[in-house]
Amino acid sequence: MFDKVLIANRGEIAIRVMRACRELGISTVAVYSEADKNALFAKYADEAYLIGPAPSSQSYLNMEAIIEVAKKTKSNAIHPGYGFLSENPVFAKHCEDEGIIFIGPPSHVIAEMGSKIRARNLMMKAGVPVVPGTKDAVEDADEALKIAEEMGYPVIIKASSGGGGIGMKVVHCEEEFAAAFNSTRQMAGSAFGDSSVFIERYVDEPRHIEIQILADAHGNIIYLSDRECSIQRRHQKLIEEAPSPIMTPELRAQMGEAAVRVAKAIGYVNAGTVEFLYSKGNFYFLEVNTRLQVEHGITEMVTGIDIVREQLKIAWGEKLEIKQEDIVIDGHAIECRINAEDPLNDFAPSPGKIRGYRSAGGPGVRVDSGVHTGYTISPYYDSMISKLCVWARTRDVAIARMERALYEYVVVGVKTNIPFHKAVMRNPAFRRGYFTTSFIEDQNILEAVEEVVKADAEKGVTLASALEAKDKKVAAITSAVYAYVSMAQKTQR
């Protein structure tokens, strides 16, 4: 097994990878920006090195600086986490050229799947269903308009190199099309350096379902579990659960086998996720995420499989010890992404210093976090505070457990989306499992969020209101939590 692994990421995902390494007896190396010099992940690692100023372009996207630290520390491998360089084929190739193992798929696979247009065409050849749409990029606005009219509205315009919900626009009529087409091309060029876009028919009442796969370098490929990821804002996930409320053993087998065909068609190795749209009994290939997913934890909770551990073993060249028949889904898990953002202000980021922090706990609760009291949420990076996950025997109990965990979760100093999650857990459509990717709009959920915020403030159940009222008892609890976190930081190796 590896002697030393560099984690080219930050926050909770860096700590998550380091935990798996520590259990395998692997030394870890953190790289951090000036903004993260006091971050928990940098203290958790065995070694930590400054790689540049706060902006990502000068630190976490600085390939040369990261490779230099890997060589300096004699790291055998680099784990990219998610985001940043995790799906960058140039970085993966750079690692390969330097003799450093990139913990992920080969660079040519990342490059192939980085283009949604090439990926669609490959899937069609492999017999995997795709959403009807253009086979090639469309550059001319007039030609694009004709294609949209032939497909019939609504249609969706997508950036070929897009990801994370960026570079996608749904168009409902001819009058909206030209502006949406041009703005999507401009956004794609700015965000990804590739302005090419394509057009798909908009699938009616879509659900976003994904299949987690593991593939070794010896030709063994398995699918673990499905995840429901339809609760989104601006095409970015907020709540995920495993398994999907609509899943049956037969449908899971069909989608899982399709995901395995995808992996075989592209020569996939390591952990990955095949994403599908599901609508009215049919499913369609969406994309391959060639990396660890944010929501991998809920799959771990229902299967008992440590996905990061498997990533490390696969990258080392080991064969998968798990066979398809070994996969058993036990119970139900839900994840809420706890972000420093204001759901009542179009989910605008809310950077700032955390003045009080108490995470949820108790039976069946998992919190993956990299923050603590006194930590500053930086405006330079994603606003995620933590991933709050729960497990229970049934979905109904899992929802009740998540409600309880959200009640316990306290973050003071920045606005968070905890009220949003509370509102969703109470929503009748969500509780029945009847929802689509337009859940927030369909259910007028933000009105329910306003009610949650008002009710919490009136009852004084939040630590924020207690602090403002100078409640001595809660202030003492906050002080104790701060002392505990500080002590934990000091005792980290």
N, C-alpha and C positions, 0 to 999 in steps of 0.2 A: 504494500500500500504506500501511498505518497508519504514523504517525510514532511513536506511543507506545502501549504496551499495559500495563495494570495487571493483575497476576496476583493474584486474590483467593483465595490458597491458600498453603500452606506446604510445607516438606520437599521430597522428591524430585520431586513433580509440579510444583511451582513452578519448580524448576530445569529440568525437562524442557520446559516451555513456553518458558522464557527462552532455552533453547538454540535452539529453532526460530525464535524472534523474532530472535535475534542473527544467524542465518544469512540472514534476510530483511532485515537492516539496520534492524530495529525496536528502538527504545529500550524498556527495561522498567522497570516500577515494582513494587517489592515492598511489601506491607503485612505487619507482624509484630506479635505480642503481646509483652508484657514477657518471657515465658518464652523467646521466640525471638530476642531482641536480638542474640545472638552466632551465630545459625544461619547455615549456609552459604548458603542461598537468599537471605537478606537482604544478604549481601555480594556475591553474584553479580550481582544486579540493578544497573542503572545508578543507580537511586534507591531509597531504602527509607524507609518512614515507620511509626512506632509508631501503632497504632490502639487499644490498650487492654490491660487486664490479661490474665492467662493464660487464664481460662475462655473457651471459645469464644463463649458468649453475649455477652461484652463485647468481643470482638475479631473473630474470623473470621466470626461471624454478625451482626456489627454493620453492617447495611446502610448506615445513614446515615454512619458513619465512613468506610466504604470508598468510597462515592459522593463524599464530600467530598474525599478524597485524589485521586480520579480527576479531579474538576473542578479542584482546586488545581494538579495537575501537567499539566493539559490533555491527559489521556490520551484517545485516540480510542475505545478499546475496553477491555473487561474480559474476561479469560479466567478462568472459575471453577474450572478443574481438575476434580477429582471430590470428592464429599463436600461438607460445609459448604453453600454456597449454590448449588451447581451445578445442582440440580434444583428450585430454589425459584422458582415462577412470579412471586411478588411481587417478588423481587429483579430478575428479568429484565424485568418490566414497569417497575420503577423506573428501570432503565438506559434502557429505550426512551423513557420520559417525559423523561429528562434529556438525550436526544440522544446517549447513549453506546451504542456497539454492544456487545451481549451476544454473546460468541462461543459460540453454541449455538443451539438452535432457538427460534422465537418463544415468547413467554410463554404464549400460549393453548394451544400444543401441549404444553408442559411441564405445564400445569394439567390438560389432558385426559388425559395419560398418567400423571399423579400419582395418579389414582384407578384402581386395578386393576379395579374393577367397571365403570366407564365404558369402560376399555380393552378388557375382555373383550367387552362388547356391541358396540363398534365393530368388533372383529375378526370377530365372527360375521357382521356385515353385509357385511364385506369378503370373506367366504368363506375366512377363515383358520381352520384347526382350533384349537379351544380345549378344555381339559380339561372334561369334564362337571361342572357345578356350578350354584350359584344365580346368577340374573341380577341380583338386587338384594341389598342389605345385609340381614342378618338380625339383629334386635335382641332378639327374645324367645328365651330359653333353651329353653323347651318346644317352640316351633316349630322351633328349630334341631335339637333332638334328633330330632324326627320326620323332618326332612329327611335327617339323617345315617343314620337307620335305613332309609329308603327307598333311599338311595344304596348302602348296605352298607359296612361297615368294611373297611379303615381309610379315614378321611377326613382332610382337612387343613383347618384353620381359618386363614384369612389376614386380616390387616388390610388394608383397602382402600387405605390410604395408606402401607402398609409399604414397606420397602426395606432392602437390606443384610442380609437374613436375619432382621430384627427383626419380630416380630409374626406368627410362623408356628408352628403346633403340629400335629403328627400325632397323631390319636386312633385307638386300635386297638379300643376296645370302649365299650359304653354307660356302664359304670361310670366311665370316665375323662372322659366328654364334658363334663358340666356344669362341672367345675372348669377344664378347658382352655378352654372357651368364655368363661367369665367372666374368667379371667386374661388371655386374649388381648385381650379388649375393654378391660380396664384398661390393659394394656401399650400398646395402640394409642392410647388417649386420652392417656396420659402422654407417649409418644414423638412422636406426630404431631399431637396436637390433634384427632384424629378417631377415635372409638371404633368406627366401623362395620367390620364384618367380613363375610366371605362364606365359603361352604363349597364345597370341591371334592372330587371323588373322588380318593383317593390313587392315583397311577399306579404300577403294579407295576414294580419294577426300573428306576427312572428314571435317565436320564443327562441332565445339564445341558449343552446345546449352544447356543452363541450365534453369531449372524451379524453381522459388522461391516458397516455401511452408510455411504455418503457420499452426500449429497444437496445440490445447489446450489439457488439461488433461481430458477433458470431451468427447473426441471422435470426435470433430469437426476438419476437415482438409480442407483447401482450397489452391488453387494455385493462385499466383498473376499474374505473367507475365513471359515471356521468356526473355532470354538475349543471345545475340550472343557474344561468347568469342573466336573466331577463330584467332584473331591477337595475335600471341604468339611468344616468343623466348625461346627455350629450354623447351617447354611445359609449360611455365609460361606466364600468360596473360599480355598484355600491353594495349589493347584497348577493351572496351566492349560497346555494345549498346543494347537498349531495345526499341521496340521489334527487333527481328532478321529480316534482310531484306528479308529473304525467307519465313517468317511466314505467314500463312493464318489462318483464324478463325478455320477451320477444323483441321489443323495440330496442332494448339495450344491446342485445346480441347483434341486431342488424346494424346499429350505429357503430358498435365496437368493432365489428368485422370490417365495416367500411373504413374506419380509422386505421386499422391494421393494413388494409390495402393501400391507403394513402402513404403510410410509412414505408411499405415495401417498394412502392412506385418511385420514391425519391431517395431510397437508400438511407433512411433515417437511423441515427444512433443517439442514444441517451434519452433523457426524459423530454417529453413534448406534449402538446395539446392540439387536437384536431377540433376545430370549432364548426358547428353546424347551425343552420336556421331550421326550425321545425314549425310547420304550419299545417293544420288540418289533416294530420295523418301522414304527411310527407316531410322528408328532411333533405337539406341541401348543404353541400360543402361550402364553408365560408372562408376559412384560412387555417394555416398551421402556425401555431406559436412555437417557435424553435428555441424554447427556453423554459425555465421554471416559471409557473404562474403564481401570481399573488395568492390565489385561492387554493393552492395545493394542500393547505392544511386540512381542509374539510374532507378531502379524499383520503388523507392519512388517517383521519378520525374514524371513517367508516370501513376502512380496509385493514388498518393496523400496519400499513407499510410506510416506512420512512423514505419518502421520495428523494430527499437530498442525499441520504446515505446510499441509495441505489445509484444516484448520479455519480457519486464518487467511485463506487465499485465498478460501474460500467466504464468510466473514463480510465480507470486503471487497467482495463482489459479483461475483467472478470465476466464470466457468463452469468446470465440471470439464473438465480436459483428458484425463482417463483415461476410457476407455470400457470397457464390460463385457468385450469381447473382448480387452482389453489385460491383464486380470488373469491372471497365471500363478502358481500356487503352487509354490514351489521349496523342497524339503527339508522339515525338521521343526524346530519350535521348542518349547521347554518353559520355563515360568516357575515359579519357587518364590518365594513371598512370604516374605522373611526378617523375622520379627517378634520383638520382645522379649517373649516369652511362654514359659511353662513348659508344654510339652505333657503332662508327667506330673502337672500340677496343674490339670487341666481347662482347659488353655491360658490360665491366668491371666496377665494382663499382668505384665511384669517391668521396671518403670521403674528408672532409675538412670544412673550415669555410665559411659560406655564408657572403660575403662582401656587397652584395646589393640584395634586394628582393622586387619585386612588383608583386603581384598576379593579375590575370585577374578579371574583374568585368563586370557590365552592365547587361542588360536584359537576363534572362534565364541562368545565369552562377552561378555555385555552386563550391566552392573550400573548400574541407576538408583538413586541413593542421595543422601541429603542429610546423612549423618552422617560423623563422623571421630573419631579418638582425642581424648578430652576432652569429646566431645559428651554432653549429658545427655538421655536419653529421658524426656520429660515424662509425668507421670501424667494430664495434661489432654487428651491427644490420642491418636489411633490409635497402636498400638505398632509400626507398620511401620518397619523399619530400611532395607530396600531391596527391590528387585525383581531377583532373579538370573535372567537369561535365557540360554539357550544355543540355538545353531542347528547343525544337521548335515544331511547329505544324507539320512539315514534316521532313523527313530524310534529304532532300537536304538543307533545311534551317538550320537544326542542324549541318550539316557538315560545312556550311558557317560560322555559329556562332562559331564553334570550331576553325576554321581557324583564325577568328578574336581574340578569346580568347588566342590562342597560340601566336599570334603576340604581344599581350599585356603582356604576362607572361615573367618576367625577373628574372633570378637567376644568380648572379655573385659570383665567388669564387670557384665553383665546376662545372664540366661538367655535363650536363643533357641530357636527351633523348628528349627534346623539338624539336630539328631538325628532329628526327625520326618521331614524331607525325605530324609535318608539311608535311613531305614527304608522309606519308600515306594518309592524308586528300586530297592531290592533286592527288593521284594515280587514274587513270581511272577505274581500276578494283574494287578498294574499293568504289569509288563513285557509280558504278553500282550495288554494292552489290554482285559481283561475286568473291568470294575468299574462300580459305580453310585454314586449320591450317598450311599449308606450304607457306602461303602468302609471307613471307619475302624472301624466297628462289625463289619462282616462279616469283616474280615481280622484282627481283634484287633491292630490295628497298634500300639497303645500298648505291648503286650508287646514288640514288636520294637524300639520306641523305647528301652525300658529296657535291652535288650541292647546297643544302639548306644552309649548313654551309658556303660554299664559297660565296654564294649570300648575306647572312646576313652580313658576314664580310666586303664585298666590299661596301655594301650600308650603313654600319654603323648603322643598325637598332637595334642592341643589346646594352643593357646597358654596357655590358662588353667592347665592342669596344669604346664606348663613354667615359668610365672611363679611359681606357688606353690612350685615346687622351686628357685626362684631360678636358673633356667638362664640363664647369662650370655649365651650366644649368641642365644637367642630374645629376651631382654630388649633386646639391642642392636638386633635387627631391629625390635622394637616402637618403640624410640626413633627409629630411622631413619624408620619410617613416619610417626610423629608429626611429625617435623621436615619431612618432605615435604609432609604435609597443611597444616601451618602456613604453609610457604612458598607453597603453592598458594593459600591463603586471602589472603595478603598481596598476591599478584600479580593477584587478581581485580579487575576494574574495578568 
